[in-house]
Amino acid sequence: MSQPDAIIRIKNLRLRTFIGIKDEEIANRQDVVINIEIRYPAERARNSEDINDALNYRTITKNIISHIEGNRFSLLEKLTQDVLDIAREHHWVTYAEVEVDKLHALRYADSVSIAMSWQR
């Protein structure tokens, strides 16, 4: 009998990137907050101490950081899809969900966010 998937949650990953279409947004990096959920079977990792038996969330996070901080985005949707693509890259992943908040995007709101998910 197989166990339910393990759930990895990367919470409140705070990055700075170029996001938006206004001149000010194109010229200056802005804060984004990223939350990610990744599910995978983890059958081997449940009874192991070997990192090769687990989905390496550090590698996934480093790839996301590199991509977000090294690129420019006009649309929050594109940025969110790119993060989702990186989160679901590994063939073990069965489900991934990403929410990206653009802080102070609206005058009276803390943030505006886009959420996207993917399922194998």
N, C-alpha and C positions, 0 to 999 in steps of 0.2 A: 504494500500500500504506500503510495507516494504522499509526501507532505505537501502542504500548500507552498506556493512560492515564497521565498524570502523577500522582504521589502527593504530596499535601501532608500533612505531619505536624506538628501542633501538640503539643509535648511539655511535660508537667508545668506546665500553666497552673494557677497557685495562686491560689485565690480564697477569700473568706470569705462565708458566707451562713448564713441560718437554715435548719437541716435537722434534722428529727427530730420526735418526739412527746412526749418527756419535758419537764417544766417547764423544766429547765435548758437543754435544746436550743432550746426556744421563746424563752427569754429572752436567749440568747447566740449570737452568730455562731460558726460553726465553720469550720475549714479543710477545703477540698476540693481535690483535685488532678485535673485533667481532661486526658485525652489524646484527641486527635482525629486520625482519618485521613480525608482527602477525596480522591477520585479524580475526574479530569475529563480530557477528551481533550487539551486544551492545543495543538491543532493550530496555531492562530494565534500563540500565545505562543512557540512553539519558534523562530520566525524573526523575532521582533519585539522592540522595546524599548519598546513602548507598553503601559502598565498596563491599558488598556482591552481588550487582547487576552488578559489573564490573569485568573484567578480571584483576587480580592483577599482574601487571607487576613487582612489587617489589619482590613478591614471586618467579616468574619465573626467574628473574635476580639472586636472591640469590641462587637458585638451580643450575643455570649455573655456577656461580662463585665457589661454593662448588665443583661441579663436575670437572671443569677444573683445579682448583688449587690443588685438592686432588688426581689427577691421572697423569699417564705418557702415552704419545702417541708416537707411531712410525710414524704414517701417519696423515697428515693434513686432509685427507678425513675422517678418523675415528673420529677425534676431531670434525669436522664439522657436521657429522651425529649425534653424541651424542648431540650437542647443538640443532640441529634441532628436535631431539626426545623430548628434554625437552621443547622447544618452542611450540610444538604441542600437548603436553600432555593433556591439558584441553579439555573437550568434546565440549566446545563452539567454539574452534578454527576451522576456515574453511580453512585457508591458512597460511603457515609459510615459510619464506625464511631466510636463514642464509648465511653470508659471513664471513669467517675467514681469516685474513691476518697474515702471519708469517713474522714479520719484519726482514729485512736484510738477507733473505734466499738466495739471489743471490748477487753476488759481486757488480753489477752495478744497482741494482733495489732497490727501497724503500721496497718492500715486494713482496711476492707471496701469492695469495689468492685462496681459493676454495669456490664456492658458490653452495648451494643446496636448493631445495624448495620441498614443500609437499602441496598437496591440498586434502581436503575431498571430 
